[in-house]
Amino acid sequence: MELLYKATPEENTTDDFHRKCDNKDATVVLIETTKGRRFGGYTSLSWDSSSGWKNDLESFLFSLDNNKKYEVIANAACKVYSNKGYGPWFGSNGSGFGLAYEKNFFIGNETHRDKSYSTSVENELSGGKTFNISKMEVYQIINQ
């Protein structure tokens, strides 16, 4: 894996995320909250600033704390959302697991109950509907 982006006090906006992560295939997002919860998501697709939904039935969420993977439900309209004003977004239109509603990754982050994954991600990943991020890293998976 290759580190593409690490949120820091100097680089913590959606612009920073897109500048470093757009048009890179197969990424893993790792997050730690201010309450110490550790989780993330995988997508086989590239992030971009197109303001569009993309189908990715290979995507999944995971909890490092619970050692659990949240699979996509086979018939779900599971997608990833790319938009210049948002960070990584996993889930379906109108609900899902989203990050960075604000331009700053350390403020105003939120998760919703989503029907695209094998279980509700609410509370199980982040510990609650809202959370603040202390660390965020995005890695690209490099196939040898």
Contacts in CASP RR format, 6 or more apart in sequence:
PFRMAT RR
TARGET T0000
AUTHOR 0000-0000-0000
METHOD contacts of the structure
MODEL  1
MELLYKATPEENTTDDFHRKCDNKDATVVLIETTKGRRFGGYTSLSWDSS
SGWKNDLESFLFSLDNNKKYEVIANAACKVYSNKGYGPWFGSNGSGFGLA
YEKNFFIGNETHRDKSYSTSVENELSGGKTFNISKMEVYQIINQ
1 28 0 8 1.000
1 139 0 8 1.000
1 140 0 8 1.000
1 141 0 8 1.000
1 142 0 8 1.000
2 139 0 8 1.000
2 140 0 8 1.000
2 142 0 8 1.000
3 137 0 8 1.000
3 138 0 8 1.000
3 139 0 8 1.000
4 20 0 8 1.000
4 21 0 8 1.000
4 24 0 8 1.000
4 27 0 8 1.000
4 138 0 8 1.000
4 139 0 8 1.000
4 140 0 8 1.000
5 11 0 8 1.000
5 16 0 8 1.000
5 17 0 8 1.000
5 20 0 8 1.000
5 21 0 8 1.000
5 136 0 8 1.000
5 137 0 8 1.000
5 138 0 8 1.000
6 135 0 8 1.000
6 136 0 8 1.000
6 137 0 8 1.000
6 138 0 8 1.000
7 16 0 8 1.000
7 17 0 8 1.000
7 105 0 8 1.000
7 106 0 8 1.000
7 133 0 8 1.000
7 135 0 8 1.000
7 136 0 8 1.000
7 137 0 8 1.000
12 104 0 8 1.000
12 105 0 8 1.000
12 106 0 8 1.000
13 103 0 8 1.000
13 104 0 8 1.000
13 105 0 8 1.000
14 84 0 8 1.000
14 85 0 8 1.000
14 86 0 8 1.000
14 87 0 8 1.000
14 100 0 8 1.000
14 103 0 8 1.000
14 105 0 8 1.000
15 84 0 8 1.000
15 103 0 8 1.000
17 47 0 8 1.000
17 87 0 8 1.000
17 88 0 8 1.000
17 100 0 8 1.000
17 105 0 8 1.000
17 138 0 8 1.000
18 47 0 8 1.000
18 48 0 8 1.000
18 49 0 8 1.000
18 84 0 8 1.000
18 87 0 8 1.000
20 138 0 8 1.000
21 27 0 8 1.000
21 47 0 8 1.000
21 138 0 8 1.000
21 140 0 8 1.000
22 46 0 8 1.000
22 47 0 8 1.000
22 48 0 8 1.000
22 49 0 8 1.000
23 46 0 8 1.000
23 47 0 8 1.000
23 48 0 8 1.000
24 46 0 8 1.000
24 47 0 8 1.000
24 140 0 8 1.000
25 44 0 8 1.000
25 45 0 8 1.000
25 46 0 8 1.000
25 140 0 8 1.000
25 141 0 8 1.000
26 42 0 8 1.000
26 43 0 8 1.000
26 44 0 8 1.000
26 140 0 8 1.000
26 141 0 8 1.000
26 143 0 8 1.000
27 42 0 8 1.000
27 43 0 8 1.000
27 46 0 8 1.000
27 47 0 8 1.000
27 88 0 8 1.000
27 138 0 8 1.000
27 139 0 8 1.000
27 140 0 8 1.000
27 141 0 8 1.000
28 40 0 8 1.000
28 41 0 8 1.000
28 42 0 8 1.000
28 138 0 8 1.000
28 139 0 8 1.000
28 141 0 8 1.000
29 40 0 8 1.000
29 41 0 8 1.000
29 42 0 8 1.000
29 88 0 8 1.000
29 99 0 8 1.000
29 136 0 8 1.000
29 137 0 8 1.000
29 138 0 8 1.000
30 38 0 8 1.000
30 40 0 8 1.000
30 64 0 8 1.000
30 135 0 8 1.000
30 136 0 8 1.000
30 137 0 8 1.000
30 138 0 8 1.000
30 139 0 8 1.000
31 38 0 8 1.000
31 39 0 8 1.000
31 40 0 8 1.000
31 99 0 8 1.000
31 126 0 8 1.000
31 133 0 8 1.000
31 135 0 8 1.000
31 136 0 8 1.000
32 38 0 8 1.000
32 133 0 8 1.000
32 134 0 8 1.000
32 135 0 8 1.000
32 136 0 8 1.000
33 126 0 8 1.000
33 127 0 8 1.000
33 131 0 8 1.000
33 132 0 8 1.000
33 133 0 8 1.000
33 134 0 8 1.000
34 131 0 8 1.000
34 132 0 8 1.000
34 133 0 8 1.000
34 134 0 8 1.000
35 127 0 8 1.000
35 131 0 8 1.000
36 134 0 8 1.000
37 65 0 8 1.000
37 125 0 8 1.000
37 126 0 8 1.000
37 127 0 8 1.000
37 131 0 8 1.000
38 63 0 8 1.000
38 64 0 8 1.000
38 65 0 8 1.000
39 61 0 8 1.000
39 62 0 8 1.000
39 63 0 8 1.000
39 64 0 8 1.000
39 65 0 8 1.000
39 125 0 8 1.000
39 126 0 8 1.000
40 61 0 8 1.000
40 62 0 8 1.000
40 63 0 8 1.000
40 64 0 8 1.000
40 125 0 8 1.000
41 59 0 8 1.000
41 60 0 8 1.000
41 61 0 8 1.000
41 62 0 8 1.000
41 88 0 8 1.000
41 90 0 8 1.000
42 58 0 8 1.000
42 59 0 8 1.000
42 60 0 8 1.000
42 61 0 8 1.000
42 62 0 8 1.000
43 56 0 8 1.000
43 58 0 8 1.000
43 59 0 8 1.000
43 80 0 8 1.000
43 88 0 8 1.000
43 90 0 8 1.000
44 56 0 8 1.000
44 58 0 8 1.000
44 59 0 8 1.000
45 54 0 8 1.000
45 56 0 8 1.000
45 59 0 8 1.000
45 80 0 8 1.000
46 82 0 8 1.000
47 80 0 8 1.000
47 82 0 8 1.000
47 87 0 8 1.000
47 88 0 8 1.000
48 82 0 8 1.000
49 82 0 8 1.000
49 83 0 8 1.000
49 84 0 8 1.000
49 85 0 8 1.000
50 82 0 8 1.000
50 83 0 8 1.000
51 82 0 8 1.000
51 83 0 8 1.000
51 84 0 8 1.000
52 81 0 8 1.000
52 82 0 8 1.000
52 83 0 8 1.000
53 79 0 8 1.000
53 80 0 8 1.000
53 81 0 8 1.000
53 93 0 8 1.000
54 79 0 8 1.000
54 80 0 8 1.000
54 81 0 8 1.000
54 82 0 8 1.000
55 77 0 8 1.000
55 78 0 8 1.000
55 79 0 8 1.000
56 78 0 8 1.000
56 79 0 8 1.000
56 80 0 8 1.000
57 72 0 8 1.000
57 74 0 8 1.000
57 78 0 8 1.000
58 72 0 8 1.000
59 72 0 8 1.000
59 78 0 8 1.000
59 80 0 8 1.000
59 90 0 8 1.000
59 91 0 8 1.000
60 69 0 8 1.000
60 70 0 8 1.000
60 71 0 8 1.000
60 72 0 8 1.000
60 117 0 8 1.000
61 69 0 8 1.000
61 70 0 8 1.000
61 90 0 8 1.000
61 97 0 8 1.000
61 117 0 8 1.000
61 121 0 8 1.000
61 125 0 8 1.000
62 68 0 8 1.000
62 69 0 8 1.000
62 70 0 8 1.000
63 70 0 8 1.000
63 124 0 8 1.000
63 125 0 8 1.000
66 124 0 8 1.000
68 124 0 8 1.000
70 117 0 8 1.000
70 118 0 8 1.000
70 119 0 8 1.000
70 121 0 8 1.000
71 117 0 8 1.000
71 118 0 8 1.000
72 78 0 8 1.000
72 116 0 8 1.000
72 117 0 8 1.000
72 118 0 8 1.000
73 115 0 8 1.000
73 116 0 8 1.000
73 117 0 8 1.000
73 118 0 8 1.000
76 92 0 8 1.000
76 115 0 8 1.000
76 116 0 8 1.000
76 117 0 8 1.000
77 92 0 8 1.000
77 93 0 8 1.000
77 116 0 8 1.000
78 91 0 8 1.000
78 92 0 8 1.000
78 116 0 8 1.000
78 117 0 8 1.000
79 91 0 8 1.000
79 92 0 8 1.000
79 93 0 8 1.000
79 116 0 8 1.000
80 88 0 8 1.000
80 89 0 8 1.000
80 90 0 8 1.000
80 91 0 8 1.000
81 89 0 8 1.000
81 91 0 8 1.000
81 93 0 8 1.000
81 98 0 8 1.000
82 89 0 8 1.000
83 89 0 8 1.000
85 100 0 8 1.000
85 103 0 8 1.000
86 98 0 8 1.000
86 99 0 8 1.000
86 100 0 8 1.000
86 101 0 8 1.000
87 98 0 8 1.000
87 99 0 8 1.000
87 100 0 8 1.000
87 105 0 8 1.000
88 98 0 8 1.000
88 99 0 8 1.000
88 100 0 8 1.000
88 138 0 8 1.000
89 96 0 8 1.000
89 97 0 8 1.000
89 98 0 8 1.000
89 99 0 8 1.000
90 96 0 8 1.000
90 97 0 8 1.000
90 98 0 8 1.000
90 114 0 8 1.000
91 97 0 8 1.000
91 98 0 8 1.000
91 114 0 8 1.000
91 116 0 8 1.000
91 117 0 8 1.000
92 114 0 8 1.000
92 115 0 8 1.000
92 116 0 8 1.000
94 112 0 8 1.000
95 112 0 8 1.000
95 113 0 8 1.000
95 114 0 8 1.000
95 115 0 8 1.000
95 116 0 8 1.000
96 111 0 8 1.000
96 112 0 8 1.000
96 113 0 8 1.000
96 114 0 8 1.000
96 116 0 8 1.000
96 121 0 8 1.000
97 111 0 8 1.000
97 112 0 8 1.000
97 114 0 8 1.000
97 121 0 8 1.000
97 125 0 8 1.000
98 109 0 8 1.000
98 110 0 8 1.000
98 111 0 8 1.000
98 112 0 8 1.000
99 105 0 8 1.000
99 109 0 8 1.000
99 133 0 8 1.000
99 136 0 8 1.000
100 108 0 8 1.000
100 109 0 8 1.000
101 108 0 8 1.000
101 109 0 8 1.000
101 110 0 8 1.000
102 108 0 8 1.000
102 109 0 8 1.000
105 133 0 8 1.000
105 136 0 8 1.000
106 132 0 8 1.000
106 133 0 8 1.000
106 134 0 8 1.000
107 132 0 8 1.000
108 130 0 8 1.000
108 132 0 8 1.000
109 126 0 8 1.000
109 130 0 8 1.000
109 131 0 8 1.000
109 132 0 8 1.000
109 133 0 8 1.000
110 129 0 8 1.000
110 130 0 8 1.000
110 131 0 8 1.000
111 121 0 8 1.000
111 122 0 8 1.000
111 125 0 8 1.000
111 126 0 8 1.000
111 128 0 8 1.000
111 129 0 8 1.000
111 130 0 8 1.000
111 131 0 8 1.000
112 122 0 8 1.000
112 129 0 8 1.000
113 120 0 8 1.000
113 121 0 8 1.000
113 122 0 8 1.000
114 120 0 8 1.000
114 121 0 8 1.000
114 122 0 8 1.000
122 128 0 8 1.000
122 129 0 8 1.000
123 129 0 8 1.000
END
